[in-house]
């Protein structure tokens, strides 16, 4: 069984790319909190790369920004590609199948005063 569910924060703003004939994709990373260190009051995170295609990619681009908290469901996949130096690179990433929007980093309804 290949199934993964993660809750975390998006690490950079979503950039949508068209890859031909109206097909869209986005790649990003999800910071998933893993522990809280009591002695230093800091938490650690795992950084999980993810890819979303089609309507899921468009929804992420429309509704999410860096720092937003989301839940992603999908599966892990591996692939390889040749980089600009003609070297083979291997990637393990989450293929997003479902998205749940949980919390914006700075809610739009909050008015900040100085």
Secondary structure, DSSP 8 states (H G I E B T S, - for coil): ---EEEEEEE-S----EE-STT-EEEEEEEEEEEEEETTTTEEEEEEEEEEEEHHHHHHHHHH--TT-EEEEEEEEEEEEEE-TTS-EEEEEEEEEEEEEEEE-SS-TT-----
